Amino acid sequence: MSRDDLTFGWFLPTSGDTTCLGDPAARIAQSPEVFDEIVEAVDNGGFKYLLMPVNATCWEATVVASYYAARTRNVAPLIALRSGYCNPTLAAKMFATLDQMSGGRLCINLIAGISDDDTRADGILDTKEVRYEKMDEEVEIMKKLWVAPGAIDHQGKHYTVTQAIEPKPLQQPFPPFFLGGGSDYALEISAKHSTVHLFWGDKPAVIAEKIEDIRERAAKYGRRDEIQFGMRLQIICRDTEEAAWEEAYRLIAGSTKFNLANNRLGANAVEGIRKTSEANRRVWDLLEESGEEMKIHPHLWTGISTVRAGAGIAVVGTPKQVANTLDEFVDAGCSSFCLSGYPHAEAARIFSSKVLPYFEGRLAAGLPQAA
Ligand SMILES: Cc1cc2nc3c(=O)[nH]c(=O)nc-3n(C[C@H](O)[C@H](O)[C@H](O)COP(=O)(O)O)c2cc1C
């Protein structure tokens, strides 16, 4: 596997930022000004994409993405799309329009939703299995609509579509699809459809095994060597290792375990998320396994998982230690890194000025290419 053609992305915290996860008073509420500072650091910092998440407390991802596509020159929005939430013909039209309007700067992150409780609260009663069935069909319909010269004829289990749409996307044959999820359903759909499968943090050896599993599944679709892999990680980087660990523990000081930041359900959300999401179960199992020090690897720390769902595994260390740890994931088969840190603008500036130079000469010119 080549160690070149790497892409780096950052995360836009549209449910709010913070300087200390354990201190409610340190919360930085969402605002255009807060987002502006982060987006500027990312657009000028060598990052290729900017992840727009979705949940009840996030500002709406496609709207925020469109606004910033007009105000940036380099970075592409990576828009989270929850299956079952948006009619696929409308989604295909919105994404193709944004791809055209942004000069081909658009990626889509397919997700099934963090928990059944959360989707049910939105009025969507589908089980996770059905949400994944819909995801599979929605991507199939979007791809068909984007490449077909005329009307398509899609007769599926959940959708019947006989439409032809304009515009087609600028990126041909279509924009890159990322997918984040840990269940068998997620791995199968990634094998079939994803440009990049995204993992939350884990030990590099475990990621290498998961990559081999997904590549084997992708072989069924003739995509074994085509599918790419990425890590969604937190970064805590300081000039000395001691200062980095100090910052890590400071970040969660005062927090109560499983009182999730930015989640109105707090501790009650954890059980529901554990029940639904295998990717989250794995992250929280790693937290339990990691003991007092909360380390799963010399520079991989589970501490943030005490107070947030999802991307709670952090790379902690000096710029060189952070770069070397990311390279362990490159050796495991990853070529993309979707990163974040608290507060997000400052952490992006530290990463781009101190860690990215270690990857000079190994960066891809553009986004991962769908094929
Ligand atoms: C990289 C990544 C990003 C994700 N982003 C979101 C998100 O923005 N909103 C959300 O509700 N869930 C998000 N998820 C969570 C998935 O929706 C979750 O894992 C889901 O429950 C799928 O279940 P599974 O892991 O059992 O396949 C993300 C997951 C991963 C791995």
The ligand as an SDF file (V2000), in Angstrom:
LIG
                    3D

 31 33  0  0  0  0  0  0  0  0999 V2000
  -16.8020    8.4350   11.4390 C   0  0  0  0  0  0  0  0  0  0  0  0
  -18.2210    8.3790   11.9310 C   0  0  0  0  0  0  0  0  0  0  0  0
  -19.0070    9.5340   11.8730 C   0  0  0  0  0  0  0  0  0  0  0  0
  -20.3230    9.5220   12.3490 C   0  0  0  0  0  0  0  0  0  0  0  0
  -21.0780   10.6660   12.3010 N   0  0  0  0  0  0  0  0  0  0  0  0
  -22.3280   10.6540   12.8170 C   0  0  0  0  0  0  0  0  0  0  0  0
  -23.1470   11.8330   12.8190 C   0  0  0  0  0  0  0  0  0  0  0  0
  -22.7420   12.9170   12.3390 O   0  0  0  0  0  0  0  0  0  0  0  0
  -24.3820   11.7490   13.3450 N   0  0  0  0  0  0  0  0  0  0  0  0
  -24.8970   10.5730   13.8590 C   0  0  0  0  0  0  0  0  0  0  0  0
  -26.0490   10.5560   14.3060 O   0  0  0  0  0  0  0  0  0  0  0  0
  -24.1580    9.4450   13.8680 N   0  0  0  0  0  0  0  0  0  0  0  0
  -22.8960    9.4640   13.3670 C   0  0  0  0  0  0  0  0  0  0  0  0
  -22.1400    8.3220   13.3720 N   0  0  0  0  0  0  0  0  0  0  0  0
  -22.6600    7.1500   14.0970 C   0  0  0  0  0  0  0  0  0  0  0  0
  -23.3530    6.1530   13.2460 C   0  0  0  0  0  0  0  0  0  0  0  0
  -24.5570    6.6970   12.8110 O   0  0  0  0  0  0  0  0  0  0  0  0
  -23.5250    4.9650   14.1870 C   0  0  0  0  0  0  0  0  0  0  0  0
  -22.3330    4.2270   14.2520 O   0  0  0  0  0  0  0  0  0  0  0  0
  -24.7200    4.1740   13.8290 C   0  0  0  0  0  0  0  0  0  0  0  0
  -25.3730    3.8010   14.9980 O   0  0  0  0  0  0  0  0  0  0  0  0
  -24.4460    3.0110   12.9870 C   0  0  0  0  0  0  0  0  0  0  0  0
  -24.4520    1.8420   13.7210 O   0  0  0  0  0  0  0  0  0  0  0  0
  -23.3160    0.7510   13.6000 P   0  0  0  0  0  0  0  0  0  0  0  0
  -22.0640    1.3540   14.1230 O   0  0  0  0  0  0  0  0  0  0  0  0
  -23.8600   -0.3370   14.5040 O   0  0  0  0  0  0  0  0  0  0  0  0
  -23.2200    0.3460   12.1720 O   0  0  0  0  0  0  0  0  0  0  0  0
  -20.8490    8.3150   12.8890 C   0  0  0  0  0  0  0  0  0  0  0  0
  -20.0550    7.1550   12.9300 C   0  0  0  0  0  0  0  0  0  0  0  0
  -18.7480    7.1780   12.4730 C   0  0  0  0  0  0  0  0  0  0  0  0
  -17.9050    5.9220   12.5730 C   0  0  0  0  0  0  0  0  0  0  0  0
  1  2  1  0
  2  3  1  0
  2 30  2  0
  3  4  2  0
  4  5  1  0
  4 28  1  0
  5  6  2  0
  6  7  1  0
  6 13  1  0
  7  8  2  0
  7  9  1  0
  9 10  1  0
 10 11  2  0
 10 12  1  0
 12 13  2  0
 13 14  1  0
 14 15  1  0
 14 28  1  0
 15 16  1  0
 16 17  1  0
 16 18  1  0
 18 19  1  0
 18 20  1  0
 20 21  1  0
 20 22  1  0
 22 23  1  0
 23 24  1  0
 24 25  2  0
 24 26  1  0
 24 27  1  0
 28 29  2  0
 29 30  1  0
 30 31  1  0
M  END
$$$$
